[in-house]
């Protein structure tokens, strides 16, 4: 377990980065400005992170751990029989929960605004979904796990971003994303065992 002071310092650094993203793209954020704004020394920053990219990687790991925890809670609450379709529906719910729980950060991960953040996060999620598909054989995929994960992730990000851009509420976004996802699960893309 990390020391409480370390947790507090890292939280401050992450919060400061999110605040700075409201004002500038990630590519323009410097460690010096981040430290000045967060009222920490550069030594403190570099004690925890090699650079701003390592900071973002740590944030993504936090978010994916959160999604993992949400998924297992959902599974325990509403899918004790481990129905394959319910497995995947819980996956979409945990992704949406993670997105909206951390909307102050994720609103800055569009390809246009912050290409690095978008690409890096996309790769984290893509690998996680690919691993998920490989570990859940109840619904096999017609195509390779990597191809299916790419299709699902591109589609999911596109749907969420389009809905948010259109000004839909969180509830409306969830309905649309879950409906499209359920249709894909029922398509010939997946083969029920």
Backbone as JSON Lines, residues from 0, in Angstrom:
{"i":0,"aa":"X","n":[0.84,-1.18,0.0],"ca":[0.0,0.0,0.0],"c":[0.88,1.24,0.0]}
{"i":1,"aa":"X","n":[0.58,2.15,-0.91],"ca":[1.35,3.39,-0.99],"c":[1.08,4.28,0.22]}
{"i":2,"aa":"X","n":[2.1,5.02,0.61],"ca":[2.0,6.01,1.67],"c":[0.94,7.05,1.31]}
{"i":3,"aa":"X","n":[0.18,7.53,2.29],"ca":[-0.89,8.5,2.04],"c":[-0.36,9.79,1.44]}
{"i":4,"aa":"X","n":[0.85,10.19,1.82],"ca":[1.43,11.41,1.25],"c":[1.73,11.24,-0.24]}
{"i":5,"aa":"X","n":[2.19,10.05,-0.61],"ca":[2.47,9.78,-2.02],"c":[1.17,9.78,-2.81]}
{"i":6,"aa":"X","n":[0.14,9.14,-2.27],"ca":[-1.17,9.12,-2.93],"c":[-1.68,10.54,-3.13]}
{"i":7,"aa":"X","n":[-1.58,11.37,-2.09],"ca":[-2.05,12.75,-2.16],"c":[-1.25,13.55,-3.21]}
{"i":8,"aa":"X","n":[0.05,13.37,-3.23],"ca":[0.9,14.08,-4.2],"c":[0.55,13.66,-5.62]}
{"i":9,"aa":"X","n":[0.42,12.37,-5.86],"ca":[0.08,11.9,-7.2],"c":[-1.3,12.4,-7.62]}
{"i":10,"aa":"X","n":[-2.24,12.4,-6.69],"ca":[-3.58,12.9,-7.0],"c":[-3.52,14.37,-7.39]}
{"i":11,"aa":"X","n":[-2.72,15.15,-6.68],"ca":[-2.54,16.57,-6.99],"c":[-1.96,16.76,-8.39]}
{"i":12,"aa":"X","n":[-0.96,15.96,-8.73],"ca":[-0.34,16.06,-10.06],"c":[-1.36,15.73,-11.14]}
{"i":13,"aa":"X","n":[-2.12,14.69,-10.94],"ca":[-3.12,14.27,-11.93],"c":[-4.22,15.31,-12.07]}
{"i":14,"aa":"X","n":[-4.7,15.82,-10.94],"ca":[-5.74,16.86,-10.97],"c":[-5.23,18.11,-11.67]}
{"i":15,"aa":"X","n":[-4.0,18.47,-11.41],"ca":[-3.41,19.65,-12.05],"c":[-3.33,19.46,-13.55]}
{"i":16,"aa":"X","n":[-2.93,18.27,-14.0],"ca":[-2.89,18.01,-15.44],"c":[-4.27,18.18,-16.05]}
{"i":17,"aa":"X","n":[-5.29,17.63,-15.42],"ca":[-6.66,17.74,-15.95],"c":[-7.08,19.2,-16.03]}
{"i":18,"aa":"X","n":[-6.76,19.98,-15.01],"ca":[-7.09,21.41,-15.03],"c":[-6.38,22.12,-16.19]}
{"i":19,"aa":"X","n":[-5.14,21.76,-16.42],"ca":[-4.38,22.39,-17.51],"c":[-4.94,22.01,-18.88]}
{"i":20,"aa":"X","n":[-5.49,20.79,-18.99],"ca":[-6.08,20.37,-20.27],"c":[-7.31,21.2,-20.63]}
{"i":21,"aa":"X","n":[-7.93,21.83,-19.63],"ca":[-9.04,22.74,-19.92],"c":[-8.56,23.98,-20.66]}
{"i":22,"aa":"X","n":[-7.27,24.26,-20.57],"ca":[-6.71,25.49,-21.13],"c":[-5.8,25.28,-22.33]}
{"i":23,"aa":"X","n":[-5.24,24.08,-22.47],"ca":[-4.27,23.85,-23.55],"c":[-4.22,22.38,-23.9]}
{"i":24,"aa":"X","n":[-3.76,22.07,-25.12],"ca":[-3.61,20.66,-25.49],"c":[-2.46,20.02,-24.72]}
{"i":25,"aa":"X","n":[-2.52,18.72,-24.59],"ca":[-1.51,17.96,-23.85],"c":[-0.1,18.23,-24.38]}
{"i":26,"aa":"X","n":[0.03,18.34,-25.68],"ca":[1.34,18.54,-26.29],"c":[2.01,19.83,-25.79]}
{"i":27,"aa":"X","n":[1.24,20.8,-25.34],"ca":[1.8,22.08,-24.86],"c":[2.03,22.1,-23.36]}
{"i":28,"aa":"X","n":[1.58,21.09,-22.65],"ca":[1.79,21.02,-21.21],"c":[3.26,20.66,-20.95]}
{"i":29,"aa":"X","n":[3.92,21.46,-20.14],"ca":[5.31,21.14,-19.77],"c":[5.33,20.69,-18.31]}
{"i":30,"aa":"X","n":[6.33,19.89,-17.97],"ca":[6.48,19.45,-16.59],"c":[6.72,20.66,-15.69]}
{"i":31,"aa":"X","n":[7.51,21.61,-16.17],"ca":[7.78,22.82,-15.36],"c":[6.48,23.55,-15.03]}
{"i":32,"aa":"X","n":[5.61,23.75,-16.03],"ca":[4.33,24.43,-15.79],"c":[3.42,23.6,-14.89]}
{"i":33,"aa":"X","n":[3.43,22.3,-15.1],"ca":[2.63,21.4,-14.27],"c":[3.06,21.5,-12.81]}
{"i":34,"aa":"X","n":[4.36,21.53,-12.57],"ca":[4.87,21.63,-11.2],"c":[4.54,23.0,-10.59]}
{"i":35,"aa":"X","n":[4.72,24.05,-11.36],"ca":[4.42,25.39,-10.86],"c":[2.94,25.46,-10.48]}
{"i":36,"aa":"X","n":[2.1,25.0,-11.37],"ca":[0.65,25.06,-11.15],"c":[0.23,24.19,-9.98]}
{"i":37,"aa":"X","n":[0.83,23.03,-9.84],"ca":[0.48,22.1,-8.77],"c":[1.21,22.38,-7.46]}
{"i":38,"aa":"X","n":[2.06,23.41,-7.48],"ca":[2.83,23.81,-6.3],"c":[3.65,22.66,-5.73]}
{"i":39,"aa":"X","n":[4.36,21.99,-6.64],"ca":[5.3,20.93,-6.25],"c":[6.63,21.2,-6.94]}
{"i":40,"aa":"X","n":[7.66,20.6,-6.44],"ca":[8.97,20.77,-7.07],"c":[9.11,19.78,-8.22]}
{"i":41,"aa":"X","n":[10.02,20.09,-9.11],"ca":[10.31,19.16,-10.21],"c":[10.88,17.86,-9.66]}
{"i":42,"aa":"X","n":[11.64,17.96,-8.57],"ca":[12.19,16.76,-7.94],"c":[11.06,15.84,-7.49]}
{"i":43,"aa":"X","n":[10.02,16.44,-6.9],"ca":[8.87,15.65,-6.46],"c":[8.21,14.97,-7.67]}
{"i":44,"aa":"X","n":[8.0,15.74,-8.73],"ca":[7.39,15.15,-9.93],"c":[8.22,13.97,-10.41]}
{"i":45,"aa":"X","n":[9.52,14.2,-10.58],"ca":[10.38,13.16,-11.15],"c":[10.64,12.0,-10.18]}
{"i":46,"aa":"X","n":[10.3,12.18,-8.92],"ca":[10.35,11.06,-7.99],"c":[9.27,10.02,-8.34]}
{"i":47,"aa":"X","n":[8.16,10.52,-8.89],"ca":[7.02,9.64,-9.18],"c":[6.89,9.28,-10.66]}
{"i":48,"aa":"X","n":[7.33,10.17,-11.55],"ca":[7.13,9.96,-12.99],"c":[8.38,10.34,-13.77]}
{"i":49,"aa":"X","n":[8.66,9.57,-14.82],"ca":[9.8,9.88,-15.68],"c":[9.55,11.13,-16.52]}
{"i":50,"aa":"X","n":[8.28,11.31,-16.91],"ca":[7.9,12.44,-17.75],"c":[6.38,12.53,-17.77]}
{"i":51,"aa":"X","n":[5.85,13.48,-18.54],"ca":[4.39,13.65,-18.57],"c":[3.7,12.44,-19.21]}
{"i":52,"aa":"X","n":[4.4,11.71,-20.04],"ca":[3.82,10.52,-20.68],"c":[3.66,9.39,-19.67]}
{"i":53,"aa":"X","n":[4.61,9.26,-18.75],"ca":[4.49,8.28,-17.68],"c":[3.34,8.64,-16.75]}
{"i":54,"aa":"X","n":[3.14,9.94,-16.53],"ca":[2.0,10.4,-15.74],"c":[0.69,9.94,-16.37]}
{"i":55,"aa":"X","n":[0.55,10.16,-17.66],"ca":[-0.67,9.76,-18.37],"c":[-0.84,8.24,-18.32]}
{"i":56,"aa":"X","n":[0.24,7.51,-18.49],"ca":[0.17,6.04,-18.42],"c":[-0.35,5.6,-17.05]}
{"i":57,"aa":"X","n":[0.11,6.27,-16.0],"ca":[-0.36,5.94,-14.65],"c":[-1.85,6.25,-14.52]}
{"i":58,"aa":"X","n":[-2.28,7.37,-15.11],"ca":[-3.71,7.72,-15.07],"c":[-4.52,6.66,-15.79]}
{"i":59,"aa":"X","n":[-4.07,6.23,-16.97],"ca":[-4.79,5.2,-17.71],"c":[-4.86,3.9,-16.93]}
{"i":60,"aa":"X","n":[-3.76,3.55,-16.26],"ca":[-3.79,2.34,-15.43],"c":[-4.81,2.47,-14.31]}
{"i":61,"aa":"X","n":[-4.91,3.67,-13.7],"ca":[-5.93,3.91,-12.68],"c":[-7.33,3.69,-13.26]}
{"i":62,"aa":"X","n":[-7.57,4.28,-14.43],"ca":[-8.9,4.2,-15.04],"c":[-9.24,2.77,-15.43]}
{"i":63,"aa":"X","n":[-8.28,2.03,-15.96],"ca":[-8.55,0.64,-16.33],"c":[-8.76,-0.24,-15.11]}
{"i":64,"aa":"X","n":[-8.04,0.05,-14.03],"ca":[-8.29,-0.69,-12.78],"c":[-9.7,-0.4,-12.28]}
{"i":65,"aa":"X","n":[-10.09,0.87,-12.36],"ca":[-11.46,1.23,-11.97],"c":[-12.48,0.46,-12.8]}
{"i":66,"aa":"X","n":[-12.27,0.4,-14.13],"ca":[-13.18,-0.33,-15.01],"c":[-13.21,-1.81,-14.65]}
{"i":67,"aa":"X","n":[-12.06,-2.37,-14.36],"ca":[-11.96,-3.78,-13.95],"c":[-12.78,-4.03,-12.69]}
{"i":68,"aa":"X","n":[-12.65,-3.14,-11.71],"ca":[-13.39,-3.28,-10.46],"c":[-14.9,-3.16,-10.69]}
{"i":69,"aa":"X","n":[-15.29,-2.2,-11.52],"ca":[-16.72,-2.02,-11.84],"c":[-17.25,-3.28,-12.51]}
{"i":70,"aa":"X","n":[-16.49,-3.81,-13.47],"ca":[-16.92,-5.01,-14.19],"c":[-17.16,-6.17,-13.22]}
{"i":71,"aa":"X","n":[-16.23,-6.41,-12.33],"ca":[-16.39,-7.54,-11.4],"c":[-17.54,-7.31,-10.41]}
{"i":72,"aa":"X","n":[-17.79,-6.08,-10.03],"ca":[-18.95,-5.77,-9.19],"c":[-20.24,-6.07,-9.96]}
{"i":73,"aa":"X","n":[-20.3,-5.64,-11.22],"ca":[-21.48,-5.91,-12.05],"c":[-21.69,-7.41,-12.24]}
{"i":74,"aa":"X","n":[-20.62,-8.13,-12.48],"ca":[-20.72,-9.57,-12.65],"c":[-21.29,-10.23,-11.39]}
{"i":75,"aa":"X","n":[-20.8,-9.81,-10.24],"ca":[-21.27,-10.39,-8.98],"c":[-22.73,-10.03,-8.7]}
{"i":76,"aa":"X","n":[-23.14,-8.84,-9.12],"ca":[-24.51,-8.37,-8.86],"c":[-25.54,-8.94,-9.82]}
{"i":77,"aa":"X","n":[-25.19,-9.05,-11.11],"ca":[-26.25,-9.4,-12.06],"c":[-25.88,-10.47,-13.08]}
{"i":78,"aa":"X","n":[-24.79,-11.2,-12.84],"ca":[-24.44,-12.24,-13.79],"c":[-23.69,-13.38,-13.12]}
{"i":79,"aa":"X","n":[-24.27,-13.91,-12.06],"ca":[-23.61,-14.99,-11.33],"c":[-23.53,-16.27,-12.16]}
{"i":80,"aa":"X","n":[-24.42,-16.41,-13.16],"ca":[-24.36,-17.59,-14.04],"c":[-23.34,-17.44,-15.16]}
{"i":81,"aa":"X","n":[-22.75,-16.27,-15.27],"ca":[-21.75,-15.96,-16.31],"c":[-22.28,-16.18,-17.73]}
{"i":82,"aa":"X","n":[-23.46,-15.65,-17.96],"ca":[-24.02,-15.64,-19.31],"c":[-23.11,-14.81,-20.21]}
{"i":83,"aa":"X","n":[-22.75,-15.34,-21.37],"ca":[-21.78,-14.69,-22.25],"c":[-22.24,-13.31,-22.72]}
{"i":84,"aa":"X","n":[-23.49,-13.19,-23.08],"ca":[-24.0,-11.89,-23.54],"c":[-24.0,-10.9,-22.38]}
{"i":85,"aa":"X","n":[-24.43,-11.34,-21.21],"ca":[-24.41,-10.46,-20.03],"c":[-22.98,-10.06,-19.68]}
{"i":86,"aa":"X","n":[-22.01,-10.97,-19.88],"ca":[-20.6,-10.63,-19.68],"c":[-20.24,-9.39,-20.5]}
{"i":87,"aa":"X","n":[-20.56,-9.45,-21.78],"ca":[-20.22,-8.35,-22.68],"c":[-21.03,-7.08,-22.39]}
{"i":88,"aa":"X","n":[-22.27,-7.23,-21.97],"ca":[-23.06,-6.05,-21.63],"c":[-22.5,-5.38,-20.37]}
{"i":89,"aa":"X","n":[-22.02,-6.19,-19.44],"ca":[-21.36,-5.61,-18.27],"c":[-20.07,-4.89,-18.67]}
{"i":90,"aa":"X","n":[-19.41,-5.4,-19.7],"ca":[-18.2,-4.75,-20.2],"c":[-18.52,-3.35,-20.73]}
{"i":91,"aa":"X","n":[-19.56,-3.22,-21.52],"ca":[-19.91,-1.9,-22.06],"c":[-20.33,-0.96,-20.93]}
{"i":92,"aa":"X","n":[-21.05,-1.49,-19.95],"ca":[-21.47,-0.66,-18.81],"c":[-20.25,-0.16,-18.04]}
{"i":93,"aa":"X","n":[-19.27,-1.03,-17.82],"ca":[-18.1,-0.59,-17.04],"c":[-17.28,0.43,-17.83]}
{"i":94,"aa":"X","n":[-17.21,0.3,-19.15],"ca":[-16.49,1.3,-19.97],"c":[-17.2,2.64,-19.88]}
{"i":95,"aa":"X","n":[-18.52,2.64,-19.99],"ca":[-19.28,3.88,-19.9],"c":[-19.18,4.49,-18.49]}
{"i":96,"aa":"X","n":[-19.23,3.64,-17.46],"ca":[-19.07,4.14,-16.08],"c":[-17.7,4.79,-15.91]}
{"i":97,"aa":"X","n":[-16.66,4.13,-16.39],"ca":[-15.32,4.67,-16.28],"c":[-15.23,6.01,-17.01]}
{"i":98,"aa":"X","n":[-15.81,6.09,-18.2],"ca":[-15.79,7.32,-18.99],"c":[-16.48,8.46,-18.24]}
{"i":99,"aa":"X","n":[-17.68,8.21,-17.77],"ca":[-18.43,9.28,-17.1],"c":[-17.93,9.59,-15.69]}
{"i":100,"aa":"X","n":[-17.37,8.61,-15.0],"ca":[-16.78,8.88,-13.68],"c":[-15.56,9.8,-13.78]}
{"i":101,"aa":"X","n":[-14.95,9.81,-14.96],"ca":[-13.72,10.58,-15.17],"c":[-13.87,11.52,-16.37]}
{"i":102,"aa":"X","n":[-15.06,12.05,-16.54],"ca":[-15.37,12.88,-17.7],"c":[-14.48,14.11,-17.79]}
{"i":103,"aa":"X","n":[-14.04,14.66,-16.66],"ca":[-13.17,15.84,-16.71],"c":[-11.87,15.56,-17.46]}
{"i":104,"aa":"X","n":[-11.41,14.32,-17.41],"ca":[-10.24,13.94,-18.2],"c":[-10.65,13.5,-19.6]}
{"i":105,"aa":"X","n":[-11.62,12.6,-19.69],"ca":[-11.94,12.0,-20.98],"c":[-12.53,12.97,-21.99]}
{"i":106,"aa":"X","n":[-13.06,14.09,-21.53],"ca":[-13.55,15.07,-22.49],"c":[-12.4,15.67,-23.3]}
{"i":107,"aa":"X","n":[-11.17,15.4,-22.88],"ca":[-9.99,15.91,-23.59],"c":[-9.3,14.84,-24.43]}
{"i":108,"aa":"X","n":[-9.91,13.71,-24.61],"ca":[-9.24,12.63,-25.33],"c":[-9.73,12.44,-26.76]}
{"i":109,"aa":"X","n":[-10.21,13.5,-27.37],"ca":[-10.6,13.38,-28.77],"c":[-9.36,13.42,-29.66]}
{"i":110,"aa":"X","n":[-9.43,12.8,-30.81],"ca":[-8.3,12.77,-31.73],"c":[-7.93,14.17,-32.2]}
{"i":111,"aa":"X","n":[-8.92,15.04,-32.33],"ca":[-8.66,16.39,-32.81],"c":[-7.97,17.24,-31.75]}
{"i":112,"aa":"X","n":[-8.44,17.17,-30.51],"ca":[-7.93,18.03,-29.44],"c":[-6.57,17.57,-28.92]}
{"i":113,"aa":"X","n":[-6.45,16.28,-28.66],"ca":[-5.23,15.72,-28.07],"c":[-4.92,14.37,-28.7]}
{"i":114,"aa":"X","n":[-4.3,14.37,-29.87],"ca":[-4.03,13.11,-30.57],"c":[-3.26,12.09,-29.72]}
{"i":115,"aa":"X","n":[-2.3,12.56,-28.93],"ca":[-1.53,11.61,-28.12],"c":[-2.44,10.93,-27.09]}
{"i":116,"aa":"X","n":[-3.24,11.71,-26.38],"ca":[-4.12,11.13,-25.36],"c":[-5.1,10.16,-25.99]}
{"i":117,"aa":"X","n":[-5.66,10.54,-27.13],"ca":[-6.62,9.66,-27.82],"c":[-5.95,8.35,-28.21]}
{"i":118,"aa":"X","n":[-4.83,8.44,-28.89],"ca":[-4.15,7.24,-29.4],"c":[-3.68,6.35,-28.27]}
{"i":119,"aa":"X","n":[-3.1,6.95,-27.26],"ca":[-2.59,6.17,-26.14],"c":[-3.72,5.46,-25.4]}
{"i":120,"aa":"X","n":[-4.81,6.19,-25.12],"ca":[-5.92,5.56,-24.42],"c":[-6.56,4.48,-25.28]}
{"i":121,"aa":"X","n":[-6.73,4.78,-26.56],"ca":[-7.31,3.8,-27.47],"c":[-6.5,2.51,-27.42]}
{"i":122,"aa":"X","n":[-5.17,2.61,-27.45],"ca":[-4.33,1.42,-27.42],"c":[-4.48,0.65,-26.11]}
{"i":123,"aa":"X","n":[-4.61,1.35,-24.99],"ca":[-4.84,0.69,-23.71],"c":[-6.16,-0.09,-23.74]}
{"i":124,"aa":"X","n":[-7.21,0.57,-24.2],"ca":[-8.53,-0.08,-24.23],"c":[-8.53,-1.22,-25.25]}
{"i":125,"aa":"X","n":[-7.94,-1.0,-26.4],"ca":[-7.9,-2.03,-27.44],"c":[-7.26,-3.31,-26.91]}
{"i":126,"aa":"X","n":[-6.13,-3.17,-26.24],"ca":[-5.44,-4.34,-25.7],"c":[-6.29,-5.01,-24.61]}
{"i":127,"aa":"X","n":[-6.95,-4.22,-23.79],"ca":[-7.8,-4.78,-22.74],"c":[-8.97,-5.55,-23.33]}
{"i":128,"aa":"X","n":[-9.61,-4.99,-24.37],"ca":[-10.76,-5.68,-25.0],"c":[-10.29,-6.93,-25.72]}
{"i":129,"aa":"X","n":[-9.15,-6.84,-26.39],"ca":[-8.61,-8.03,-27.07],"c":[-8.35,-9.14,-26.06]}
{"i":130,"aa":"X","n":[-7.73,-8.81,-24.93],"ca":[-7.49,-9.8,-23.87],"c":[-8.81,-10.35,-23.34]}
{"i":131,"aa":"X","n":[-9.8,-9.48,-23.19],"ca":[-11.11,-9.9,-22.7],"c":[-11.72,-10.93,-23.65]}
{"i":132,"aa":"X","n":[-11.68,-10.64,-24.94],"ca":[-12.26,-11.55,-25.94],"c":[-11.57,-12.91,-25.89]}
{"i":133,"aa":"X","n":[-10.26,-12.9,-25.75],"ca":[-9.51,-14.16,-25.68],"c":[-9.85,-14.96,-24.44]}
{"i":134,"aa":"X","n":[-10.16,-14.28,-23.32],"ca":[-10.44,-14.97,-22.06],"c":[-11.9,-15.4,-21.92]}
{"i":135,"aa":"X","n":[-12.79,-14.94,-22.8],"ca":[-14.22,-15.24,-22.68],"c":[-14.71,-16.0,-23.91]}
{"i":136,"aa":"X","n":[-14.49,-17.3,-23.9],"ca":[-14.83,-18.11,-25.09],"c":[-16.32,-18.39,-25.26]}
{"i":137,"aa":"X","n":[-17.15,-17.97,-24.33],"ca":[-18.59,-18.24,-24.46],"c":[-19.18,-17.62,-25.71]}
{"i":138,"aa":"X","n":[-18.67,-16.49,-26.12],"ca":[-19.02,-15.86,-27.39],"c":[-17.73,-15.77,-28.19]}
{"i":139,"aa":"X","n":[-17.54,-16.71,-29.08],"ca":[-16.35,-16.65,-29.94],"c":[-16.59,-15.61,-31.02]}
{"i":140,"aa":"X","n":[-15.52,-15.14,-31.58],"ca":[-15.64,-14.14,-32.63],"c":[-15.31,-14.77,-33.98]}
{"i":141,"aa":"X","n":[-16.01,-14.29,-35.01],"ca":[-15.78,-14.79,-36.37],"c":[-14.38,-14.41,-36.85]}
{"i":142,"aa":"X","n":[-13.9,-13.26,-36.4],"ca":[-12.59,-12.76,-36.8],"c":[-11.65,-12.84,-35.61]}
{"i":143,"aa":"X","n":[-10.41,-12.52,-35.82],"ca":[-9.43,-12.63,-34.73],"c":[-9.83,-11.68,-33.59]}
{"i":144,"aa":"X","n":[-9.4,-12.0,-32.37],"ca":[-9.68,-11.11,-31.24],"c":[-9.19,-9.67,-31.49]}
{"i":145,"aa":"X","n":[-8.02,-9.53,-32.11],"ca":[-7.47,-8.2,-32.39],"c":[-8.37,-7.44,-33.37]}
{"i":146,"aa":"X","n":[-8.83,-8.1,-34.44],"ca":[-9.7,-7.45,-35.43],"c":[-11.05,-7.09,-34.8]}
{"i":147,"aa":"X","n":[-11.6,-8.01,-34.02],"ca":[-12.89,-7.75,-33.39],"c":[-12.78,-6.62,-32.37]}
{"i":148,"aa":"X","n":[-11.71,-6.64,-31.57],"ca":[-11.5,-5.57,-30.59],"c":[-11.36,-4.22,-31.28]}
{"i":149,"aa":"X","n":[-10.63,-4.19,-32.39],"ca":[-10.48,-2.93,-33.14],"c":[-11.83,-2.43,-33.63]}
{"i":150,"aa":"X","n":[-12.64,-3.32,-34.15],"ca":[-13.97,-2.94,-34.63],"c":[-14.84,-2.42,-33.49]}
{"i":151,"aa":"X","n":[-14.87,-3.15,-32.39],"ca":[-15.68,-2.74,-31.24],"c":[-15.22,-1.41,-30.66]}
{"i":152,"aa":"X","n":[-13.9,-1.27,-30.48],"ca":[-13.38,-0.05,-29.87],"c":[-13.56,1.17,-30.76]}
{"i":153,"aa":"X","n":[-13.27,1.03,-32.04],"ca":[-13.49,2.16,-32.96],"c":[-14.95,2.55,-32.98]}
{"i":154,"aa":"X","n":[-15.81,1.55,-33.05],"ca":[-17.24,1.83,-33.07],"c":[-17.71,2.47,-31.77]}
{"i":155,"aa":"X","n":[-17.25,1.95,-30.65],"ca":[-17.67,2.47,-29.35],"c":[-17.21,3.91,-29.17]}
{"i":156,"aa":"X","n":[-15.93,4.17,-29.47],"ca":[-15.44,5.55,-29.33],"c":[-16.18,6.48,-30.28]}
{"i":157,"aa":"X","n":[-16.44,6.0,-31.49],"ca":[-17.16,6.83,-32.46],"c":[-18.57,7.16,-31.98]}
{"i":158,"aa":"X","n":[-19.26,6.16,-31.46],"ca":[-20.63,6.36,-30.98],"c":[-20.64,7.33,-29.79]}
{"i":159,"aa":"X","n":[-19.77,7.08,-28.81],"ca":[-19.73,7.95,-27.63],"c":[-19.4,9.39,-28.03]}
{"i":160,"aa":"X","n":[-18.35,9.55,-28.83],"ca":[-17.96,10.9,-29.24],"c":[-19.05,11.59,-30.05]}
{"i":161,"aa":"X","n":[-19.71,10.86,-30.95],"ca":[-20.79,11.45,-31.74],"c":[-21.96,11.88,-30.86]}
{"i":162,"aa":"X","n":[-22.31,11.02,-29.93],"ca":[-23.42,11.34,-29.02],"c":[-23.1,12.55,-28.16]}
{"i":163,"aa":"X","n":[-21.89,12.58,-27.6],"ca":[-21.48,13.71,-26.76],"c":[-21.47,14.98,-27.61]}
{"i":164,"aa":"X","n":[-20.93,14.89,-28.82],"ca":[-20.88,16.05,-29.72],"c":[-22.28,16.56,-30.05]}
{"i":165,"aa":"X","n":[-23.23,15.63,-30.17],"ca":[-24.62,16.01,-30.46],"c":[-25.34,16.56,-29.23]}
{"i":166,"aa":"X","n":[-24.66,16.58,-28.1],"ca":[-25.25,17.16,-26.89],"c":[-26.18,16.22,-26.14]}
{"i":167,"aa":"X","n":[-26.07,14.93,-26.38],"ca":[-26.93,13.98,-25.69],"c":[-26.54,13.89,-24.21]}
{"i":168,"aa":"X","n":[-27.51,13.58,-23.38],"ca":[-27.24,13.39,-21.96],"c":[-26.53,12.06,-21.76]}
{"i":169,"aa":"X","n":[-25.95,11.9,-20.57],"ca":[-25.29,10.64,-20.25],"c":[-26.25,9.47,-20.42]}
{"i":170,"aa":"X","n":[-27.47,9.63,-19.93],"ca":[-28.47,8.56,-20.03],"c":[-28.75,8.21,-21.49]}
{"i":171,"aa":"X","n":[-28.89,9.22,-22.34],"ca":[-29.15,8.98,-23.77],"c":[-27.96,8.29,-24.44]}
{"i":172,"aa":"X","n":[-26.74,8.71,-24.08],"ca":[-25.54,8.09,-24.64],"c":[-25.5,6.61,-24.26]}
{"i":173,"aa":"X","n":[-25.8,6.32,-23.01],"ca":[-25.79,4.93,-22.54],"c":[-26.8,4.08,-23.31]}
{"i":174,"aa":"X","n":[-27.99,4.61,-23.51],"ca":[-29.03,3.86,-24.23],"c":[-28.57,3.55,-25.65]}
{"i":175,"aa":"X","n":[-28.05,4.56,-26.34],"ca":[-27.61,4.35,-27.73],"c":[-26.44,3.37,-27.78]}
{"i":176,"aa":"X","n":[-25.42,3.59,-26.96],"ca":[-24.23,2.73,-26.98],"c":[-24.59,1.28,-26.62]}
{"i":177,"aa":"X","n":[-25.39,1.1,-25.6],"ca":[-25.76,-0.26,-25.19],"c":[-26.63,-0.94,-26.24]}
{"i":178,"aa":"X","n":[-27.52,-0.19,-26.89],"ca":[-28.37,-0.77,-27.93],"c":[-27.54,-1.21,-29.13]}
{"i":179,"aa":"X","n":[-26.65,-0.35,-29.58],"ca":[-25.8,-0.71,-30.72],"c":[-24.92,-1.9,-30.36]}
{"i":180,"aa":"X","n":[-24.39,-1.9,-29.18],"ca":[-23.52,-2.98,-28.7],"c":[-24.3,-4.3,-28.65]}
{"i":181,"aa":"X","n":[-25.53,-4.26,-28.14],"ca":[-26.35,-5.48,-28.07],"c":[-26.64,-6.02,-29.48]}
{"i":182,"aa":"X","n":[-26.89,-5.12,-30.42],"ca":[-27.12,-5.55,-31.81],"c":[-25.87,-6.23,-32.36]}
{"i":183,"aa":"X","n":[-24.69,-5.68,-32.07],"ca":[-23.44,-6.3,-32.54],"c":[-23.26,-7.68,-31.92]}
{"i":184,"aa":"X","n":[-23.58,-7.81,-30.63],"ca":[-23.42,-9.1,-29.96],"c":[-24.34,-10.16,-30.55]}
{"i":185,"aa":"X","n":[-25.47,-9.72,-31.08],"ca":[-26.43,-10.63,-31.68],"c":[-26.16,-10.86,-33.16]}
{"i":186,"aa":"X","n":[-25.14,-10.23,-33.69],"ca":[-24.84,-10.33,-35.12],"c":[-23.96,-11.55,-35.4]}
{"i":187,"aa":"X","n":[-23.62,-11.73,-36.65],"ca":[-22.76,-12.85,-37.06],"c":[-21.3,-12.6,-36.71]}
{"i":188,"aa":"X","n":[-21.0,-11.45,-36.11],"ca":[-19.65,-11.17,-35.65],"c":[-19.29,-12.11,-34.51]}
{"i":189,"aa":"X","n":[-20.29,-12.49,-33.73],"ca":[-20.08,-13.39,-32.59],"c":[-20.75,-14.73,-32.84]}
{"i":190,"aa":"X","n":[-20.08,-15.79,-32.39],"ca":[-20.61,-17.15,-32.54],"c":[-20.85,-17.7,-31.14]}
{"i":191,"aa":"X","n":[-22.09,-17.98,-30.85],"ca":[-22.42,-18.5,-29.51],"c":[-22.02,-19.95,-29.39]}
{"i":192,"aa":"X","n":[-21.31,-20.28,-28.31],"ca":[-20.84,-21.67,-28.1],"c":[-21.93,-22.5,-27.48]}
